[in-house]
Amino acid sequence: MIKKGFSHLGIFFLSILSLLPLSVLYIVADVVYVLLYPLFGYRKKVVRENLVKSFPEKPLPEILAIEKQYYKYLSNLILEVIKMTSISKVELQKRYKFNGLEKLEEYFKENKGVLICSAHYGNWEWGTLAFGLAISANHYPIYKPLTNSTFDKWFIKVRSRFGNKMVPMRQTLRAVGETKNEASVFSFGNDQSPTVNDLHYWTTFLNQPASIQLGIEKIAKKTNRPVFYLKVKVLKRGYYEVDCIPLCLEPVKTAEFEITELHTRILEDNIKESPAFWLWSHRRWKHKPKQELNYVENQYLKQA
């Protein structure tokens, strides 16, 4: 009961803070940066290790520069997510632009559905809100429920403000089946580390062995829904641009793991282009491959 009370108090505080204009919130973000990085060093060891192993060719001064830029981005991200509670449609659409969505609309005109793959790059939360506004179809973002039920309900409400229909991960296949004759989009974020029970496919990602989630590939091949990738570019503080890239238009014709490799390589290239804007404080490589898992080297890289 006490824990629930603190959760409601925290949500109330965040809602009030959200009412401040972004210009003021970015000043708060500058303070958060000092707290996160120079003062407390939030997950600095994790971030440093991830960067060093991902970019072994980069000298330490360059690694440290990326690290510093990452914490500035993370601080902005935190305050931008808080702003989601009150941000208007007009302001969001001004700050989050999409290119190439006409490719999706061709399917929507025929009441067909598509799958979208993206990552925790840039501001994925704003992206989820803005994407739902930018398309004519129903938008079903896939999410992992939070352990704190109070914050989970609040986040669902915030993420659904402009019509998104949030779908818990475990209900994805059923929800996709229920919309087979509907103009719909299911959005997946496939760059997080799978659970121990889902370590089925290993490849090389940013110079390290990594297991990749297979959810979007399994559903794409089962339903033959075309797959698109949303590649994010951070233009400047609070402004983003997204390219909608056709990844696979006929999934049933693809080889095993081909779709998974395709979206993994696009993300990898995106990170290499602008490293600071990915979620480096996440323990992405916490699982290590074992010999009995039949670690799969990237056949597509070998052919390049």
N, C-alpha and C positions, 0 to 999 in steps of 0.2 A: 504493500500500500504506500509506504514512504517512497519507494523507488518510482512508483507510478506518478506520485505527486511531483517529484523532482523532474520527471520527464515532461509533464504538462507545463511546469514552470519554465523549463528550457525551451519548449516549443513557443510559449508565450513571449519569451525574451527574443527569440529568433524572429518571430513575426513582427514585433515592434521594430527591431533592428532593420528588417527588410524594407520598412517604409522610408528609410533614408535614401536619398538619391545616390546613384552609383558613384558620382564624383566624391561623395563623402565616404561611401563604403570602401573606395579604393585607398583613401587615407587610413582607414581602419586596417586594410589589408597590408599596408606598409608596416604598421605596428605588429601585426600578426607575423609578418616575415621575420622581424627582429626576434620575436619570441620563439618561432619555430627553428630558426637556423643559428644565428650567432649565440643566442642565450641558452636555449635548451637542446639544440641539436636533435630535433625530432627525427628519429630513424636515420640519422646521418650515416651510421655504419652500414645499414641496408642499402641506402642510396649510393654510397661510395662504392661498395662492393659490386652492385649491379652495373654501375657505369664502367668501372675498371674492367670487368669481365666482358662487357658488351663491346667495348671499344679498346682492345688491347694495343692498338696501333697509336692511340692518342697519348701525348705526354701528360703528365700530372697537371700542369697549369691549365691545360685545355679541359681536362676532366673537372677540375675545381670550378672553372668558369661555367660549365654546363650545370654543375651541381648548384651553384649560386642562382643561376637563372631558373632552375627547376623550382627552388623554394620560393622565388618571387611569383612564379606561375601558380604554384600550389596555394599560396596565400590569396592571390586574386580569385582562384577557383572557389575557395571556401566561401568568400564573401559573395561571389556571383551565385553560388548555389543557394545561399540564404536569400538573395534577392528574388529567387524564383517564386517565393510566396506572394509577391506583389507586382512583379514586373508586368507591364502591359503588353498586349499583342503587338502594338505598333513599335514599341521600343525593342522587343525581342526580334521582330522581323527586320528591323534596321540593323541589328547587330549580328544576325546569323543568316547568311545568304547561301542559297543552293544553286548549283549549276547542273544541268542535264536531267532534270526531273521529268522532262517531256517523254523520256524513254519509258518511265514508269506509267505515265498517263495513257500510253498506248494500250497497256494491259488493263488498266482500270476501265477504259471505255467498253471493254468486252466482259466486264465483271470477272476479271481474273485477279488472282493474288500473286504477290511477289515476296521474296525474302530479302531482308537487308542485313548486311554484316557491317559492323563498325567496331570501334575499340575505345578504351579509356584514354583517349587522346584529345587534347584541346578541352573544351567544356562539353562533355557528352550529355550532361543533364540539360543544359540549354538546348543542345542539339535535339534531344528527345522531344522537348516541348515545341521547338520551332519546326521540326520535320512534320509533326502532326498538323500544323497550320499550313504548311507548304504544299500538301498533297490533297487530292480530292477523295481519296479512299480512307477507310477506317484504319487507324494505326494501332497496332498491338505490340507495345514494347515488352520484351521478356525480362523479368527481373528476379533477383534472388531476395526473398523476404528477409528482413532484419530480425535479429533475435529479440530486440526490444519491440514488443507489439505496439506500444504507444507511438514510438517514432516511425514504425513501419506504416501504420495507418496514416500518419501525418505526411510521410513521403509519398504514399500512393495518392493522397489528395492533391499534393503539390504537383506531382508529375502528371496528373490527370486534368489539370485546370482547364486546358484548351481542347479537351475531347479525347485524349489518349485513353486506351482501354488496356490497363496493365494486366499482364498475365504472369503468374508465378511459374518458375521454371518447370516444375513437375507437372503442370497442366498444359504445357505447350502443344504436345501432339494432339490432344483432344480439342484444344481451341482452334488449331489449324484445320482439323477435320470438320469442325462446325462452320467454317467460313469458306468451304471449297467453291461455292457459287457466288462469292461476294468479292467486290473490289476491296482488297485488304492488303496490308503490309505487316509482316512480323519482323521486328528488329531484334537482332542478336548482338551482344558484345562478347566476342570469342577470344579475348586476349588474357583472360584470367587463368590461373592455375586450376586444373581439374581436381576433383576430390580423389582420394587414394583409390577408390573403387572405379574411377574412370580413366585410369592411366593406360589407355589402349593404344595410343599412337604417339611415337616420339620422332622428333626431327631436330634440326639445328635452327635455332632462333637467336639472332644476335650473338653468334659465336658460342652458344651454349646449348647442350641437349635440353630440350623442353618438350613436355607433353602438351598436346593441343586438344581443346574440347572439340568433340565431333558432332555436337548437337545440330548445327545448321546443315552440315553435309548429310546427315542421316535423314532429316526432314525433307531436304531438297530432293534427294534421290527417291524418297518414298512418295512424294507428291508431284515431283517434276516441276515445282515452282521455280521460275528463274531467280537467280541470285545476283544482287547488286552490292557494291561496296561503297560506303560513304567515306571518302578520304577528306580529312579535315586539315585546313591550313589556318594557323593563327596569324591574323593580319597585324594586329596590335592589341593592346590591352582592351579587352571587352568586345573585340570584333573578330568574327570568324567567317570563313568561306569554305564551302563543301562541294566537292565534285562527286557526282553520282556515276560510278563506273560499272559497266556491265561485267560481271565476274563469270557467270555461267548461265546461258539461256536455256540449255537442255540438260539438266543435271543427270537424267537417266542414262545419258550417253557417256558420262565421265568415268574415268578409272577410279578405283578405290583410293581415297585420301587426296584426290586431285583438287577438289574444291577447298579442302582444308589447307593444302599447300598454297593455293592461289591467294586466299585472303591473308595467310601468314606472311607471304612475301610482300604483298602490298603494304601491310602494316610495317614490316621491317624496313622497307625503303622509305616510308613516311617518317619513321623514327630517325633514320640515318640523315635525312634531309634537315630535320629540325629536332634534335634530340631532347630538348628541355621540356617538351610539352606532353610527355607520356608519364604514366603513373609509376615513377621509379621507386617510390617508397613501399610499393607492394612487393611481397616476397614471391615474385613470379617463378623463381627457380628453386623453390623449397623442396620439391620432389626430385630425386635423382634416379636415372634409369638403372635397372638391374639387368644382368645378362639374360635372365629368363624372360624378360619383357620383349626380347628380340628387337632391340633398338634399331629403328629404321633411319638410315642416312637419307638425306634429301636427294632423290633421284632426279628431280627437276633441276636442281643446282648443278648436278654432275653433267647434265646435258647442255648446260648454258655455255 
